[in-house]
Amino acid sequence: MMWGFLHRFASPRYFYDIAGRLVPWFGWACVALLAAGLYGGLVVAPPDYQQGESYRIIFIHVPSAWMSLFVYVVMAAAGAIGLVWRIKLAEVVVAASAPIGASFTFLALATGSLWG
């Protein structure tokens, strides 16, 4: 019973129908949580005793680096699923994740060069 429920989401038709309804909600939640996190990291956090205010870039650099690694792991897993089980939605995930991973990698490299 559970597998039938999950296999239904592997079909692009069902996935796009549900994702189309959930994207606005997740988008607004993302904006709110991003604003709260940036405010907490860049405004509320006290200055470091050695680096002063310049350490605050760590609140951008480290999450960007972790997210880039996470996106590449998701791409590898989705690629393996697409190759082994021939699920078309996994190939869409790989294609959609590549620019996101590249963007996070660029942000991590840019903030790392500014910080260090």
Phi and psi restraints in degrees (range 20) as a CNS / XPLOR table:
assign (resid 1 and name C) (resid 2 and name N)
       (resid 2 and name CA) (resid 2 and name C) 1.0 -67.2 20.0 2
assign (resid 2 and name N) (resid 2 and name CA)
       (resid 2 and name C) (resid 3 and name N) 1.0 -37.2 20.0 2
assign (resid 2 and name C) (resid 3 and name N)
       (resid 3 and name CA) (resid 3 and name C) 1.0 -66.5 20.0 2
assign (resid 3 and name N) (resid 3 and name CA)
       (resid 3 and name C) (resid 4 and name N) 1.0 -36.8 20.0 2
assign (resid 3 and name C) (resid 4 and name N)
       (resid 4 and name CA) (resid 4 and name C) 1.0 -62.9 20.0 2
assign (resid 4 and name N) (resid 4 and name CA)
       (resid 4 and name C) (resid 5 and name N) 1.0 -38.0 20.0 2
assign (resid 4 and name C) (resid 5 and name N)
       (resid 5 and name CA) (resid 5 and name C) 1.0 -64.2 20.0 2
assign (resid 5 and name N) (resid 5 and name CA)
       (resid 5 and name C) (resid 6 and name N) 1.0 -42.9 20.0 2
assign (resid 5 and name C) (resid 6 and name N)
       (resid 6 and name CA) (resid 6 and name C) 1.0 -73.4 20.0 2
assign (resid 6 and name N) (resid 6 and name CA)
       (resid 6 and name C) (resid 7 and name N) 1.0 -37.2 20.0 2
assign (resid 6 and name C) (resid 7 and name N)
       (resid 7 and name CA) (resid 7 and name C) 1.0 -66.0 20.0 2
assign (resid 7 and name N) (resid 7 and name CA)
       (resid 7 and name C) (resid 8 and name N) 1.0 -27.5 20.0 2
assign (resid 7 and name C) (resid 8 and name N)
       (resid 8 and name CA) (resid 8 and name C) 1.0 -64.1 20.0 2
assign (resid 8 and name N) (resid 8 and name CA)
       (resid 8 and name C) (resid 9 and name N) 1.0 -35.3 20.0 2
assign (resid 8 and name C) (resid 9 and name N)
       (resid 9 and name CA) (resid 9 and name C) 1.0 -74.0 20.0 2
assign (resid 9 and name N) (resid 9 and name CA)
       (resid 9 and name C) (resid 10 and name N) 1.0 -15.0 20.0 2
assign (resid 9 and name C) (resid 10 and name N)
       (resid 10 and name CA) (resid 10 and name C) 1.0 -74.7 20.0 2
assign (resid 10 and name N) (resid 10 and name CA)
       (resid 10 and name C) (resid 11 and name N) 1.0 -15.4 20.0 2
assign (resid 10 and name C) (resid 11 and name N)
       (resid 11 and name CA) (resid 11 and name C) 1.0 -80.2 20.0 2
assign (resid 11 and name N) (resid 11 and name CA)
       (resid 11 and name C) (resid 12 and name N) 1.0 125.8 20.0 2
assign (resid 11 and name C) (resid 12 and name N)
       (resid 12 and name CA) (resid 12 and name C) 1.0 -57.5 20.0 2
assign (resid 12 and name N) (resid 12 and name CA)
       (resid 12 and name C) (resid 13 and name N) 1.0 -33.1 20.0 2
assign (resid 12 and name C) (resid 13 and name N)
       (resid 13 and name CA) (resid 13 and name C) 1.0 -62.3 20.0 2
assign (resid 13 and name N) (resid 13 and name CA)
       (resid 13 and name C) (resid 14 and name N) 1.0 -48.9 20.0 2
assign (resid 13 and name C) (resid 14 and name N)
       (resid 14 and name CA) (resid 14 and name C) 1.0 -69.4 20.0 2
assign (resid 14 and name N) (resid 14 and name CA)
       (resid 14 and name C) (resid 15 and name N) 1.0 -39.7 20.0 2
assign (resid 14 and name C) (resid 15 and name N)
       (resid 15 and name CA) (resid 15 and name C) 1.0 -63.5 20.0 2
assign (resid 15 and name N) (resid 15 and name CA)
       (resid 15 and name C) (resid 16 and name N) 1.0 -45.9 20.0 2
assign (resid 15 and name C) (resid 16 and name N)
       (resid 16 and name CA) (resid 16 and name C) 1.0 -66.6 20.0 2
assign (resid 16 and name N) (resid 16 and name CA)
       (resid 16 and name C) (resid 17 and name N) 1.0 -32.8 20.0 2
assign (resid 16 and name C) (resid 17 and name N)
       (resid 17 and name CA) (resid 17 and name C) 1.0 -64.8 20.0 2
assign (resid 17 and name N) (resid 17 and name CA)
       (resid 17 and name C) (resid 18 and name N) 1.0 -48.1 20.0 2
assign (resid 17 and name C) (resid 18 and name N)
       (resid 18 and name CA) (resid 18 and name C) 1.0 -72.3 20.0 2
assign (resid 18 and name N) (resid 18 and name CA)
       (resid 18 and name C) (resid 19 and name N) 1.0 -41.8 20.0 2
assign (resid 18 and name C) (resid 19 and name N)
       (resid 19 and name CA) (resid 19 and name C) 1.0 -64.2 20.0 2
assign (resid 19 and name N) (resid 19 and name CA)
       (resid 19 and name C) (resid 20 and name N) 1.0 -35.8 20.0 2
assign (resid 19 and name C) (resid 20 and name N)
       (resid 20 and name CA) (resid 20 and name C) 1.0 -63.0 20.0 2
assign (resid 20 and name N) (resid 20 and name CA)
       (resid 20 and name C) (resid 21 and name N) 1.0 -31.7 20.0 2
assign (resid 20 and name C) (resid 21 and name N)
       (resid 21 and name CA) (resid 21 and name C) 1.0 -81.3 20.0 2
assign (resid 21 and name N) (resid 21 and name CA)
       (resid 21 and name C) (resid 22 and name N) 1.0 -28.3 20.0 2
assign (resid 21 and name C) (resid 22 and name N)
       (resid 22 and name CA) (resid 22 and name C) 1.0 -91.1 20.0 2
assign (resid 22 and name N) (resid 22 and name CA)
       (resid 22 and name C) (resid 23 and name N) 1.0 -22.6 20.0 2
assign (resid 22 and name C) (resid 23 and name N)
       (resid 23 and name CA) (resid 23 and name C) 1.0 -58.3 20.0 2
assign (resid 23 and name N) (resid 23 and name CA)
       (resid 23 and name C) (resid 24 and name N) 1.0 -45.1 20.0 2
assign (resid 23 and name C) (resid 24 and name N)
       (resid 24 and name CA) (resid 24 and name C) 1.0 -60.6 20.0 2
assign (resid 24 and name N) (resid 24 and name CA)
       (resid 24 and name C) (resid 25 and name N) 1.0 -39.6 20.0 2
assign (resid 24 and name C) (resid 25 and name N)
       (resid 25 and name CA) (resid 25 and name C) 1.0 -65.7 20.0 2
assign (resid 25 and name N) (resid 25 and name CA)
       (resid 25 and name C) (resid 26 and name N) 1.0 -45.5 20.0 2
assign (resid 25 and name C) (resid 26 and name N)
       (resid 26 and name CA) (resid 26 and name C) 1.0 -67.0 20.0 2
assign (resid 26 and name N) (resid 26 and name CA)
       (resid 26 and name C) (resid 27 and name N) 1.0 -33.2 20.0 2
assign (resid 26 and name C) (resid 27 and name N)
       (resid 27 and name CA) (resid 27 and name C) 1.0 -63.5 20.0 2
assign (resid 27 and name N) (resid 27 and name CA)
       (resid 27 and name C) (resid 28 and name N) 1.0 -46.6 20.0 2
assign (resid 27 and name C) (resid 28 and name N)
       (resid 28 and name CA) (resid 28 and name C) 1.0 -67.4 20.0 2
assign (resid 28 and name N) (resid 28 and name CA)
       (resid 28 and name C) (resid 29 and name N) 1.0 -37.7 20.0 2
assign (resid 28 and name C) (resid 29 and name N)
       (resid 29 and name CA) (resid 29 and name C) 1.0 -64.0 20.0 2
assign (resid 29 and name N) (resid 29 and name CA)
       (resid 29 and name C) (resid 30 and name N) 1.0 -38.6 20.0 2
assign (resid 29 and name C) (resid 30 and name N)
       (resid 30 and name CA) (resid 30 and name C) 1.0 -63.5 20.0 2
assign (resid 30 and name N) (resid 30 and name CA)
       (resid 30 and name C) (resid 31 and name N) 1.0 -44.9 20.0 2
assign (resid 30 and name C) (resid 31 and name N)
       (resid 31 and name CA) (resid 31 and name C) 1.0 -62.7 20.0 2
assign (resid 31 and name N) (resid 31 and name CA)
       (resid 31 and name C) (resid 32 and name N) 1.0 -43.8 20.0 2
assign (resid 31 and name C) (resid 32 and name N)
       (resid 32 and name CA) (resid 32 and name C) 1.0 -65.5 20.0 2
assign (resid 32 and name N) (resid 32 and name CA)
       (resid 32 and name C) (resid 33 and name N) 1.0 -45.5 20.0 2
assign (resid 32 and name C) (resid 33 and name N)
       (resid 33 and name CA) (resid 33 and name C) 1.0 -69.5 20.0 2
assign (resid 33 and name N) (resid 33 and name CA)
       (resid 33 and name C) (resid 34 and name N) 1.0 -35.6 20.0 2
assign (resid 33 and name C) (resid 34 and name N)
       (resid 34 and name CA) (resid 34 and name C) 1.0 -64.7 20.0 2
assign (resid 34 and name N) (resid 34 and name CA)
       (resid 34 and name C) (resid 35 and name N) 1.0 -42.5 20.0 2
assign (resid 34 and name C) (resid 35 and name N)
       (resid 35 and name CA) (resid 35 and name C) 1.0 -64.4 20.0 2
assign (resid 35 and name N) (resid 35 and name CA)
       (resid 35 and name C) (resid 36 and name N) 1.0 -42.3 20.0 2
assign (resid 35 and name C) (resid 36 and name N)
       (resid 36 and name CA) (resid 36 and name C) 1.0 -65.1 20.0 2
assign (resid 36 and name N) (resid 36 and name CA)
       (resid 36 and name C) (resid 37 and name N) 1.0 -41.2 20.0 2
assign (resid 36 and name C) (resid 37 and name N)
       (resid 37 and name CA) (resid 37 and name C) 1.0 -67.1 20.0 2
assign (resid 37 and name N) (resid 37 and name CA)
       (resid 37 and name C) (resid 38 and name N) 1.0 -42.3 20.0 2
assign (resid 37 and name C) (resid 38 and name N)
       (resid 38 and name CA) (resid 38 and name C) 1.0 -65.3 20.0 2
assign (resid 38 and name N) (resid 38 and name CA)
       (resid 38 and name C) (resid 39 and name N) 1.0 -40.6 20.0 2
assign (resid 38 and name C) (resid 39 and name N)
       (resid 39 and name CA) (resid 39 and name C) 1.0 -62.7 20.0 2
assign (resid 39 and name N) (resid 39 and name CA)
       (resid 39 and name C) (resid 40 and name N) 1.0 -45.4 20.0 2
assign (resid 39 and name C) (resid 40 and name N)
       (resid 40 and name CA) (resid 40 and name C) 1.0 -64.8 20.0 2
assign (resid 40 and name N) (resid 40 and name CA)
       (resid 40 and name C) (resid 41 and name N) 1.0 -40.5 20.0 2
assign (resid 40 and name C) (resid 41 and name N)
       (resid 41 and name CA) (resid 41 and name C) 1.0 -79.1 20.0 2
assign (resid 41 and name N) (resid 41 and name CA)
       (resid 41 and name C) (resid 42 and name N) 1.0 -36.3 20.0 2
assign (resid 41 and name C) (resid 42 and name N)
       (resid 42 and name CA) (resid 42 and name C) 1.0 -98.2 20.0 2
assign (resid 42 and name N) (resid 42 and name CA)
       (resid 42 and name C) (resid 43 and name N) 1.0 -17.3 20.0 2
assign (resid 42 and name C) (resid 43 and name N)
       (resid 43 and name CA) (resid 43 and name C) 1.0 -117.6 20.0 2
assign (resid 43 and name N) (resid 43 and name CA)
       (resid 43 and name C) (resid 44 and name N) 1.0 -49.2 20.0 2
assign (resid 43 and name C) (resid 44 and name N)
       (resid 44 and name CA) (resid 44 and name C) 1.0 -79.0 20.0 2
assign (resid 44 and name N) (resid 44 and name CA)
       (resid 44 and name C) (resid 45 and name N) 1.0 -36.5 20.0 2
assign (resid 44 and name C) (resid 45 and name N)
       (resid 45 and name CA) (resid 45 and name C) 1.0 -62.5 20.0 2
assign (resid 45 and name N) (resid 45 and name CA)
       (resid 45 and name C) (resid 46 and name N) 1.0 135.5 20.0 2
assign (resid 45 and name C) (resid 46 and name N)
       (resid 46 and name CA) (resid 46 and name C) 1.0 -72.5 20.0 2
assign (resid 46 and name N) (resid 46 and name CA)
       (resid 46 and name C) (resid 47 and name N) 1.0 156.1 20.0 2
assign (resid 46 and name C) (resid 47 and name N)
       (resid 47 and name CA) (resid 47 and name C) 1.0 -67.0 20.0 2
assign (resid 47 and name N) (resid 47 and name CA)
       (resid 47 and name C) (resid 48 and name N) 1.0 151.1 20.0 2
assign (resid 47 and name C) (resid 48 and name N)
       (resid 48 and name CA) (resid 48 and name C) 1.0 -75.4 20.0 2
assign (resid 48 and name N) (resid 48 and name CA)
       (resid 48 and name C) (resid 49 and name N) 1.0 149.2 20.0 2
assign (resid 48 and name C) (resid 49 and name N)
       (resid 49 and name CA) (resid 49 and name C) 1.0 -75.1 20.0 2
assign (resid 49 and name N) (resid 49 and name CA)
       (resid 49 and name C) (resid 50 and name N) 1.0 -21.9 20.0 2
assign (resid 49 and name C) (resid 50 and name N)
       (resid 50 and name CA) (resid 50 and name C) 1.0 -102.2 20.0 2
assign (resid 50 and name N) (resid 50 and name CA)
       (resid 50 and name C) (resid 51 and name N) 1.0 -45.1 20.0 2
assign (resid 50 and name C) (resid 51 and name N)
       (resid 51 and name CA) (resid 51 and name C) 1.0 -94.0 20.0 2
assign (resid 51 and name N) (resid 51 and name CA)
       (resid 51 and name C) (resid 52 and name N) 1.0 -13.3 20.0 2
assign (resid 51 and name C) (resid 52 and name N)
       (resid 52 and name CA) (resid 52 and name C) 1.0 71.7 20.0 2
assign (resid 52 and name N) (resid 52 and name CA)
       (resid 52 and name C) (resid 53 and name N) 1.0 -136.8 20.0 2
assign (resid 52 and name C) (resid 53 and name N)
       (resid 53 and name CA) (resid 53 and name C) 1.0 -79.1 20.0 2
assign (resid 53 and name N) (resid 53 and name CA)
       (resid 53 and name C) (resid 54 and name N) 1.0 -18.6 20.0 2
assign (resid 53 and name C) (resid 54 and name N)
       (resid 54 and name CA) (resid 54 and name C) 1.0 -69.8 20.0 2
assign (resid 54 and name N) (resid 54 and name CA)
       (resid 54 and name C) (resid 55 and name N) 1.0 -15.4 20.0 2
assign (resid 54 and name C) (resid 55 and name N)
       (resid 55 and name CA) (resid 55 and name C) 1.0 -72.3 20.0 2
assign (resid 55 and name N) (resid 55 and name CA)
       (resid 55 and name C) (resid 56 and name N) 1.0 -15.6 20.0 2
assign (resid 55 and name C) (resid 56 and name N)
       (resid 56 and name CA) (resid 56 and name C) 1.0 -62.3 20.0 2
assign (resid 56 and name N) (resid 56 and name CA)
       (resid 56 and name C) (resid 57 and name N) 1.0 -18.5 20.0 2
assign (resid 56 and name C) (resid 57 and name N)
       (resid 57 and name CA) (resid 57 and name C) 1.0 -65.2 20.0 2
assign (resid 57 and name N) (resid 57 and name CA)
       (resid 57 and name C) (resid 58 and name N) 1.0 -17.8 20.0 2
assign (resid 57 and name C) (resid 58 and name N)
       (resid 58 and name CA) (resid 58 and name C) 1.0 -62.4 20.0 2
assign (resid 58 and name N) (resid 58 and name CA)
       (resid 58 and name C) (resid 59 and name N) 1.0 -27.3 20.0 2
assign (resid 58 and name C) (resid 59 and name N)
       (resid 59 and name CA) (resid 59 and name C) 1.0 -73.9 20.0 2
assign (resid 59 and name N) (resid 59 and name CA)
       (resid 59 and name C) (resid 60 and name N) 1.0 -11.5 20.0 2
assign (resid 59 and name C) (resid 60 and name N)
       (resid 60 and name CA) (resid 60 and name C) 1.0 -104.2 20.0 2
assign (resid 60 and name N) (resid 60 and name CA)
       (resid 60 and name C) (resid 61 and name N) 1.0 -43.9 20.0 2
assign (resid 60 and name C) (resid 61 and name N)
       (resid 61 and name CA) (resid 61 and name C) 1.0 -64.6 20.0 2
assign (resid 61 and name N) (resid 61 and name CA)
       (resid 61 and name C) (resid 62 and name N) 1.0 -52.1 20.0 2
assign (resid 61 and name C) (resid 62 and name N)
       (resid 62 and name CA) (resid 62 and name C) 1.0 -66.9 20.0 2
assign (resid 62 and name N) (resid 62 and name CA)
       (resid 62 and name C) (resid 63 and name N) 1.0 -46.3 20.0 2
assign (resid 62 and name C) (resid 63 and name N)
       (resid 63 and name CA) (resid 63 and name C) 1.0 -62.8 20.0 2
assign (resid 63 and name N) (resid 63 and name CA)
       (resid 63 and name C) (resid 64 and name N) 1.0 -33.4 20.0 2
assign (resid 63 and name C) (resid 64 and name N)
       (resid 64 and name CA) (resid 64 and name C) 1.0 -65.5 20.0 2
assign (resid 64 and name N) (resid 64 and name CA)
       (resid 64 and name C) (resid 65 and name N) 1.0 -42.3 20.0 2
assign (resid 64 and name C) (resid 65 and name N)
       (resid 65 and name CA) (resid 65 and name C) 1.0 -64.4 20.0 2
assign (resid 65 and name N) (resid 65 and name CA)
       (resid 65 and name C) (resid 66 and name N) 1.0 -43.9 20.0 2
assign (resid 65 and name C) (resid 66 and name N)
       (resid 66 and name CA) (resid 66 and name C) 1.0 -64.9 20.0 2
assign (resid 66 and name N) (resid 66 and name CA)
       (resid 66 and name C) (resid 67 and name N) 1.0 -41.4 20.0 2
assign (resid 66 and name C) (resid 67 and name N)
       (resid 67 and name CA) (resid 67 and name C) 1.0 -66.3 20.0 2
assign (resid 67 and name N) (resid 67 and name CA)
       (resid 67 and name C) (resid 68 and name N) 1.0 -36.8 20.0 2
assign (resid 67 and name C) (resid 68 and name N)
       (resid 68 and name CA) (resid 68 and name C) 1.0 -63.4 20.0 2
assign (resid 68 and name N) (resid 68 and name CA)
       (resid 68 and name C) (resid 69 and name N) 1.0 -43.0 20.0 2
assign (resid 68 and name C) (resid 69 and name N)
       (resid 69 and name CA) (resid 69 and name C) 1.0 -64.1 20.0 2
assign (resid 69 and name N) (resid 69 and name CA)
       (resid 69 and name C) (resid 70 and name N) 1.0 -41.5 20.0 2
assign (resid 69 and name C) (resid 70 and name N)
       (resid 70 and name CA) (resid 70 and name C) 1.0 -62.9 20.0 2
assign (resid 70 and name N) (resid 70 and name CA)
       (resid 70 and name C) (resid 71 and name N) 1.0 -41.7 20.0 2
assign (resid 70 and name C) (resid 71 and name N)
       (resid 71 and name CA) (resid 71 and name C) 1.0 -65.3 20.0 2
assign (resid 71 and name N) (resid 71 and name CA)
       (resid 71 and name C) (resid 72 and name N) 1.0 -38.5 20.0 2
assign (resid 71 and name C) (resid 72 and name N)
       (resid 72 and name CA) (resid 72 and name C) 1.0 -69.5 20.0 2
assign (resid 72 and name N) (resid 72 and name CA)
       (resid 72 and name C) (resid 73 and name N) 1.0 -32.4 20.0 2
assign (resid 72 and name C) (resid 73 and name N)
       (resid 73 and name CA) (resid 73 and name C) 1.0 -67.9 20.0 2
assign (resid 73 and name N) (resid 73 and name CA)
       (resid 73 and name C) (resid 74 and name N) 1.0 -40.9 20.0 2
assign (resid 73 and name C) (resid 74 and name N)
       (resid 74 and name CA) (resid 74 and name C) 1.0 -61.9 20.0 2
assign (resid 74 and name N) (resid 74 and name CA)
       (resid 74 and name C) (resid 75 and name N) 1.0 -40.8 20.0 2
assign (resid 74 and name C) (resid 75 and name N)
       (resid 75 and name CA) (resid 75 and name C) 1.0 -62.7 20.0 2
assign (resid 75 and name N) (resid 75 and name CA)
       (resid 75 and name C) (resid 76 and name N) 1.0 -41.7 20.0 2
assign (resid 75 and name C) (resid 76 and name N)
       (resid 76 and name CA) (resid 76 and name C) 1.0 -64.7 20.0 2
assign (resid 76 and name N) (resid 76 and name CA)
       (resid 76 and name C) (resid 77 and name N) 1.0 -43.9 20.0 2
assign (resid 76 and name C) (resid 77 and name N)
       (resid 77 and name CA) (resid 77 and name C) 1.0 -65.6 20.0 2
assign (resid 77 and name N) (resid 77 and name CA)
       (resid 77 and name C) (resid 78 and name N) 1.0 -43.9 20.0 2
assign (resid 77 and name C) (resid 78 and name N)
       (resid 78 and name CA) (resid 78 and name C) 1.0 -66.7 20.0 2
assign (resid 78 and name N) (resid 78 and name CA)
       (resid 78 and name C) (resid 79 and name N) 1.0 -36.6 20.0 2
assign (resid 78 and name C) (resid 79 and name N)
       (resid 79 and name CA) (resid 79 and name C) 1.0 -63.6 20.0 2
assign (resid 79 and name N) (resid 79 and name CA)
       (resid 79 and name C) (resid 80 and name N) 1.0 -41.8 20.0 2
assign (resid 79 and name C) (resid 80 and name N)
       (resid 80 and name CA) (resid 80 and name C) 1.0 -65.2 20.0 2
assign (resid 80 and name N) (resid 80 and name CA)
       (resid 80 and name C) (resid 81 and name N) 1.0 -41.9 20.0 2
assign (resid 80 and name C) (resid 81 and name N)
       (resid 81 and name CA) (resid 81 and name C) 1.0 -63.1 20.0 2
assign (resid 81 and name N) (resid 81 and name CA)
       (resid 81 and name C) (resid 82 and name N) 1.0 -41.6 20.0 2
assign (resid 81 and name C) (resid 82 and name N)
       (resid 82 and name CA) (resid 82 and name C) 1.0 -64.9 20.0 2
assign (resid 82 and name N) (resid 82 and name CA)
       (resid 82 and name C) (resid 83 and name N) 1.0 -36.6 20.0 2
assign (resid 82 and name C) (resid 83 and name N)
       (resid 83 and name CA) (resid 83 and name C) 1.0 -74.8 20.0 2
assign (resid 83 and name N) (resid 83 and name CA)
       (resid 83 and name C) (resid 84 and name N) 1.0 -41.2 20.0 2
assign (resid 83 and name C) (resid 84 and name N)
       (resid 84 and name CA) (resid 84 and name C) 1.0 -78.6 20.0 2
assign (resid 84 and name N) (resid 84 and name CA)
       (resid 84 and name C) (resid 85 and name N) 1.0 -50.8 20.0 2
assign (resid 84 and name C) (resid 85 and name N)
       (resid 85 and name CA) (resid 85 and name C) 1.0 -102.5 20.0 2
assign (resid 85 and name N) (resid 85 and name CA)
       (resid 85 and name C) (resid 86 and name N) 1.0 0.2 20.0 2
assign (resid 85 and name C) (resid 86 and name N)
       (resid 86 and name CA) (resid 86 and name C) 1.0 56.0 20.0 2
assign (resid 86 and name N) (resid 86 and name CA)
       (resid 86 and name C) (resid 87 and name N) 1.0 43.1 20.0 2
assign (resid 86 and name C) (resid 87 and name N)
       (resid 87 and name CA) (resid 87 and name C) 1.0 -89.1 20.0 2
assign (resid 87 and name N) (resid 87 and name CA)
       (resid 87 and name C) (resid 88 and name N) 1.0 118.8 20.0 2
assign (resid 87 and name C) (resid 88 and name N)
       (resid 88 and name CA) (resid 88 and name C) 1.0 -66.0 20.0 2
assign (resid 88 and name N) (resid 88 and name CA)
       (resid 88 and name C) (resid 89 and name N) 1.0 -32.1 20.0 2
assign (resid 88 and name C) (resid 89 and name N)
       (resid 89 and name CA) (resid 89 and name C) 1.0 -65.8 20.0 2
assign (resid 89 and name N) (resid 89 and name CA)
       (resid 89 and name C) (resid 90 and name N) 1.0 -29.4 20.0 2
assign (resid 89 and name C) (resid 90 and name N)
       (resid 90 and name CA) (resid 90 and name C) 1.0 -65.9 20.0 2
assign (resid 90 and name N) (resid 90 and name CA)
       (resid 90 and name C) (resid 91 and name N) 1.0 -36.7 20.0 2
assign (resid 90 and name C) (resid 91 and name N)
       (resid 91 and name CA) (resid 91 and name C) 1.0 -68.5 20.0 2
assign (resid 91 and name N) (resid 91 and name CA)
       (resid 91 and name C) (resid 92 and name N) 1.0 -33.7 20.0 2
assign (resid 91 and name C) (resid 92 and name N)
       (resid 92 and name CA) (resid 92 and name C) 1.0 -66.7 20.0 2
assign (resid 92 and name N) (resid 92 and name CA)
       (resid 92 and name C) (resid 93 and name N) 1.0 -39.1 20.0 2
assign (resid 92 and name C) (resid 93 and name N)
       (resid 93 and name CA) (resid 93 and name C) 1.0 -62.5 20.0 2
assign (resid 93 and name N) (resid 93 and name CA)
       (resid 93 and name C) (resid 94 and name N) 1.0 -41.9 20.0 2
assign (resid 93 and name C) (resid 94 and name N)
       (resid 94 and name CA) (resid 94 and name C) 1.0 -62.8 20.0 2
assign (resid 94 and name N) (resid 94 and name CA)
       (resid 94 and name C) (resid 95 and name N) 1.0 -46.6 20.0 2
assign (resid 94 and name C) (resid 95 and name N)
       (resid 95 and name CA) (resid 95 and name C) 1.0 -66.6 20.0 2
assign (resid 95 and name N) (resid 95 and name CA)
       (resid 95 and name C) (resid 96 and name N) 1.0 -35.3 20.0 2
assign (resid 95 and name C) (resid 96 and name N)
       (resid 96 and name CA) (resid 96 and name C) 1.0 -78.2 20.0 2
assign (resid 96 and name N) (resid 96 and name CA)
       (resid 96 and name C) (resid 97 and name N) 1.0 -26.6 20.0 2
assign (resid 96 and name C) (resid 97 and name N)
       (resid 97 and name CA) (resid 97 and name C) 1.0 -81.2 20.0 2
assign (resid 97 and name N) (resid 97 and name CA)
       (resid 97 and name C) (resid 98 and name N) 1.0 -23.8 20.0 2
assign (resid 97 and name C) (resid 98 and name N)
       (resid 98 and name CA) (resid 98 and name C) 1.0 -59.5 20.0 2
assign (resid 98 and name N) (resid 98 and name CA)
       (resid 98 and name C) (resid 99 and name N) 1.0 -49.5 20.0 2
assign (resid 98 and name C) (resid 99 and name N)
       (resid 99 and name CA) (resid 99 and name C) 1.0 -67.4 20.0 2
assign (resid 99 and name N) (resid 99 and name CA)
       (resid 99 and name C) (resid 100 and name N) 1.0 -29.6 20.0 2
assign (resid 99 and name C) (resid 100 and name N)
       (resid 100 and name CA) (resid 100 and name C) 1.0 -67.6 20.0 2
assign (resid 100 and name N) (resid 100 and name CA)
       (resid 100 and name C) (resid 101 and name N) 1.0 -45.7 20.0 2
assign (resid 100 and name C) (resid 101 and name N)
       (resid 101 and name CA) (resid 101 and name C) 1.0 -62.9 20.0 2
assign (resid 101 and name N) (resid 101 and name CA)
       (resid 101 and name C) (resid 102 and name N) 1.0 -39.7 20.0 2
assign (resid 101 and name C) (resid 102 and name N)
       (resid 102 and name CA) (resid 102 and name C) 1.0 -65.8 20.0 2
assign (resid 102 and name N) (resid 102 and name CA)
       (resid 102 and name C) (resid 103 and name N) 1.0 -37.6 20.0 2
assign (resid 102 and name C) (resid 103 and name N)
       (resid 103 and name CA) (resid 103 and name C) 1.0 -65.7 20.0 2
assign (resid 103 and name N) (resid 103 and name CA)
       (resid 103 and name C) (resid 104 and name N) 1.0 -44.7 20.0 2
assign (resid 103 and name C) (resid 104 and name N)
       (resid 104 and name CA) (resid 104 and name C) 1.0 -65.2 20.0 2
assign (resid 104 and name N) (resid 104 and name CA)
       (resid 104 and name C) (resid 105 and name N) 1.0 -36.6 20.0 2
assign (resid 104 and name C) (resid 105 and name N)
       (resid 105 and name CA) (resid 105 and name C) 1.0 -64.8 20.0 2
assign (resid 105 and name N) (resid 105 and name CA)
       (resid 105 and name C) (resid 106 and name N) 1.0 -44.5 20.0 2
assign (resid 105 and name C) (resid 106 and name N)
       (resid 106 and name CA) (resid 106 and name C) 1.0 -60.9 20.0 2
assign (resid 106 and name N) (resid 106 and name CA)
       (resid 106 and name C) (resid 107 and name N) 1.0 -43.7 20.0 2
assign (resid 106 and name C) (resid 107 and name N)
       (resid 107 and name CA) (resid 107 and name C) 1.0 -63.6 20.0 2
assign (resid 107 and name N) (resid 107 and name CA)
       (resid 107 and name C) (resid 108 and name N) 1.0 -40.5 20.0 2
assign (resid 107 and name C) (resid 108 and name N)
       (resid 108 and name CA) (resid 108 and name C) 1.0 -65.8 20.0 2
assign (resid 108 and name N) (resid 108 and name CA)
       (resid 108 and name C) (resid 109 and name N) 1.0 -41.1 20.0 2
assign (resid 108 and name C) (resid 109 and name N)
       (resid 109 and name CA) (resid 109 and name C) 1.0 -68.5 20.0 2
assign (resid 109 and name N) (resid 109 and name CA)
       (resid 109 and name C) (resid 110 and name N) 1.0 -40.3 20.0 2
assign (resid 109 and name C) (resid 110 and name N)
       (resid 110 and name CA) (resid 110 and name C) 1.0 -67.2 20.0 2
assign (resid 110 and name N) (resid 110 and name CA)
       (resid 110 and name C) (resid 111 and name N) 1.0 -45.5 20.0 2
assign (resid 110 and name C) (resid 111 and name N)
       (resid 111 and name CA) (resid 111 and name C) 1.0 -71.2 20.0 2
assign (resid 111 and name N) (resid 111 and name CA)
       (resid 111 and name C) (resid 112 and name N) 1.0 -31.3 20.0 2
assign (resid 111 and name C) (resid 112 and name N)
       (resid 112 and name CA) (resid 112 and name C) 1.0 -66.4 20.0 2
assign (resid 112 and name N) (resid 112 and name CA)
       (resid 112 and name C) (resid 113 and name N) 1.0 -38.2 20.0 2
assign (resid 112 and name C) (resid 113 and name N)
       (resid 113 and name CA) (resid 113 and name C) 1.0 -71.2 20.0 2
assign (resid 113 and name N) (resid 113 and name CA)
       (resid 113 and name C) (resid 114 and name N) 1.0 -31.0 20.0 2
assign (resid 113 and name C) (resid 114 and name N)
       (resid 114 and name CA) (resid 114 and name C) 1.0 -73.0 20.0 2
assign (resid 114 and name N) (resid 114 and name CA)
       (resid 114 and name C) (resid 115 and name N) 1.0 -35.9 20.0 2
assign (resid 114 and name C) (resid 115 and name N)
       (resid 115 and name CA) (resid 115 and name C) 1.0 -78.0 20.0 2
assign (resid 115 and name N) (resid 115 and name CA)
       (resid 115 and name C) (resid 116 and name N) 1.0 -44.4 20.0 2
